[in-house]
Amino acid sequence: MRVILDDNGSSKESLQFFYDHIDDFKPVKKLVVFLDSENFIFTEYEMKRLNVNMVLENWNGDQMHLKNLYCGYYGVSPGDTLKIMSKLGITDLKSFEYNHLGHPGIEILFREDGTVKDIISSQNAIFYYHQAREYNEVRLGRKYILVNTISQKIYIRNPQKICAKGLLTLIDHSEFESMEYWLGDESPLEDRFRASDYFEGSNQYNELTFGADEVNLVLSGKNYKICCLVAKSELIDLINCIWLYLNGEKILDDNIIFKKNNFYDVKSGVSFFGKIGWSIGSKLSENCVYRKIEKRDEPGDKQWLMS
């Protein structure tokens, strides 16, 4: 499989890049375009570059990754996107512009003869930078959310405050496989990821982010990880809320003593795990509690096991 990468800085240059390669690339099988490139984390495509807004796939499995060519509004770049549609055989451009171009995400399926099979709007367009559309979407911003489509990781500071419903949406789309958390100070999760090294303005006090400097909750799925930086005083409640959402049970007892940013005593009742074929592993020290629960596929059954 070839991946042809556009690394230009404007829509005009990216359009010319498309013209230079499309004749050798055709016939096209699928085209996917997003207003916000972060949404490619929800697709089957593996990104080799950041800020890719359009991917074309041909019938040999080759891919063309283009920058600067958007949908989602009416302007210069979407206008160049329309020129790509014309080159690919979409003749009624006014209808396409009216019915599809304004959507935050578009997927177009082609037949082997090059004709259009289907046009699907707003596919997996969960991330956005601009105006809100739905409550279950996640608004991007360098102070609170970082998305790396290459490593397929989403970093969120205090999701319980800035995008609670959006977090559940991300879990739903992730094909959830494991949960890993650290109660206490100096979390080593995600190679000791610290907000102060990556987030914009992270050293300034803000009520939404105060107390959330390190990744202490990781939710892993088939296609991506959700790495959460949660205020320690709210971490237990968030873990329980997620587990209630997934399984209708709490995973941690509320009776955990919190003192000077350290967890000293854990009274966690997990006896119900044995009834439904789950197990849990934990590592305890004077200052922290680490646990990871992992989903394993086994013949005829799916269980959660200690990894």
C-alpha positions, -999 to 999 in steps of 0.1 A, spaced: 0 0 0 13 34 -10 6 66 10 11 98 -10 16 127 14 9 163 6 30 187 27 20 220 12 9 252 30 -21 264 11 -53 250 -5 -41 261 -40 -8 242 -36 -26 211 -22 -51 213 -51 -22 213 -76 -6 184 -57 -39 165 -63 -39 174 -100 -3 162 -103 -11 127 -88 -47 119 -95 -44 104 -130 -19 78 -118 -39 72 -87 -74 66 -101 -99 50 -99 -109 63 -65 -128 41 -41 -134 65 -12 -129 101 -3 -132 114 33 -128 150 42 -132 169 75 -133 205 86 -112 195 117 -84 171 109 -86 156 144 -116 136 134 -95 112 113 -87 95 146 -122 79 143 -115 65 109 -96 34 97 -69 56 82 -35 58 99 -21 93 97 15 99 87 12 137 90 -7 160 113 -33 184 99 -45 161 71 -80 172 61 -87 149 31 -79 112 24 -85 95 -9 -83 57 -13 -81 38 -46 -91 3 -54 -56 -10 -49 -56 2 -13 -33 32 -20 -40 64 -2 -35 101 -9 -34 124 22 -41 161 14 -38 191 37 -57 225 35 -87 211 16 -118 214 39 -155 211 41 -178 226 68 -182 262 55 -182 282 23 -149 298 14 -116 295 -6 -105 261 7 -140 244 3 -141 260 -31 -109 241 -40 -126 210 -25 -154 215 -50 -128 215 -78 -116 181 -66 -152 169 -67 -155 181 -103 -123 163 -113 -137 131 -97 -169 132 -119 -194 150 -96 -211 171 -122 -239 188 -102 -216 209 -81 -244 233 -70 -264 204 -55 -232 190 -38 -224 224 -24 -259 230 -11 -265 196 4 -230 185 16 -202 210 15 -214 228 47 -212 197 68 -182 191 91 -175 158 76 -182 141 42 -176 105 30 -180 97 -7 -180 61 -20 -172 54 -57 -178 24 -79 -150 8 -98 -160 26 -130 -155 59 -112 -192 68 -107 -205 80 -73 -221 52 -53 -231 72 -22 -224 106 -4 -226 105 34 -225 137 55 -212 144 90 -195 110 95 -177 108 129 -173 146 131 -171 147 168 -143 172 173 -148 208 164 -131 242 170 -159 266 162 -196 268 171 -212 240 190 -235 216 172 -244 189 197 -238 184 234 -221 150 228 -194 166 207 -160 178 220 -148 213 214 -110 215 207 -88 240 224 -51 239 234 -58 247 270 -80 216 276 -78 191 247 -49 178 225 -54 152 198 -25 134 181 -38 116 150 -4 100 144 -1 83 179 -39 80 180 -41 96 215 -66 121 229 -55 141 260 -82 159 280 -79 180 311 -107 175 336 -132 160 311 -158 158 338 -159 196 337 -154 205 301 -170 177 281 -187 151 303 -211 139 276 -184 142 250 -162 118 270 -189 92 269 -192 97 232 -155 91 228 -158 59 249 -186 47 227 -166 52 196 -134 37 210 -146 0 212 -135 2 248 -109 -24 259 -92 -13 291 -91 12 319 -60 22 338 -58 46 367 -34 60 392 -46 74 426 -20 96 441 9 118 431 36 116 404 17 94 380 40 75 356 12 69 331 18 78 294 55 82 300 50 107 327 29 131 305 26 165 322 3 193 312 30 219 319 50 205 290 23 204 264 -8 224 272 -11 261 264 -13 283 295 -12 253 318 7 272 345 -20 298 349 -47 291 374 -80 281 359 -110 266 378 -115 240 350 -79 227 350 -66 234 385 -52 202 401 -50 183 368 -13 183 357 -6 146 349 -23 118 332 -39 97 359 -67 79 339 -63 61 306 -92 46 286 -79 24 258 -99 14 228 -93 -4 195 -85 27 176 -73 52 201 -65 61 238 -83 87 259 -57 101 283 -73 121 311 -57 146 335 -82 147 363 -82 168 395 -73 142 422 -102 152 444 -126 142 416 -108 112 401 -126 85 422 -160 100 413 -151 101 376 -139 65 376 -171 53 392 -192 73 368 -175 57 338 -179 23 353 -215 29 361 -220 40 325 -203 9 311 -214 -18 335 -240 -4 360 -217 -9 390 -192 11 409 -156 0 407 -143 19 438 -158 22 472 -164 58 482 -147 52 515 -112 61 504 -92 85 526 -76 114 508 -49 134 526 -23 158 514 -28 147 478 -21 111 487 -44 81 491 -35 62 523 -63 37 528 -83 18 503 -115 0 512 -126 -12 478 -152 -39 477 -149 -58 445 -165 -91 454 -191 -88 427 -163 -93 401 -162 -130 408 -199 -134 400 -196 -121 365 -162 -134 355 -140 -103 361 -108 -99 380 -88 -69 390 -51 -63 397 -38 -37 420 -4 -24 431 -5 -6 465 21 16 480 22 42 508 12 70 484 -7 56 455 -30 30 441 -25 17 405 -50 -6 388 -56 -18 352 -85 -37 340 -83 -52 306 -108 -68 282 -97 -102 267 -115 -121 240 -119 -158 248 -138 -186 230 -175 -181 236 -171 -153 261 -155 -120 268 -140 -113 302 -122 -85 320 -89 -97 333 -58 -85 350 -32 -75 325 
